[in-house]
Amino acid sequence: MKINWQNHSNLTHKEVEELTAIEYNLRKKIVSILIAEAKEEYSGDFSGYEFDFDVETKQIEISNKTPEPMYSEFKAILKKHGNL
């Protein structure tokens, strides 16, 4: 799994620490969802999933760089679980 930070210029050390903690918690939530819901062929290997983390809004979404069908399947999972 890869998480791309968006809009991250001019961050202070404290902001980076806070955002890193947020990213860590989001990673745990994403992995938990993937373990519970991902198709068997992706189970345990989440290296193909890519996410964009907007550090200004502190929102994360699946990146369009995630290959199909993983992208569409995760979007469907999110509809079931709500946004991250």
Residue, then its C-alpha position, 0 to 999 in steps of 0.5 A: m500500500k502506498i499513500n501519497w501526500q498531497n498539498h504538503s509544502n511548507l509543513t512544520h515539524k509538528e504538523v508532519e508529526e500530527l499528519t503522520a499520526i493521522e496517516y498511521n490511523l488511516r492505514k490501520k483502518i484501511v488494512s482492517i477494511l481490506i482484510a475483512e472485505a478484499k477479494e481473496e486474490y488480493s488478500g494479504d497483498f495490499s501493495g497494489y493499493e494506492f491512496d491520496f492523502d490531502v494534508e490540508t483537509k486531512q482526507i484520504e481517498i483511493s488513488n486512480k493509480t490503483p489498478e482495476p479491478m482493485y480500484s472499483e472494488f475498493k470504491a464499492i467497499l467504501k460505499k458499504h463502510g462510508n468514507l475513510 
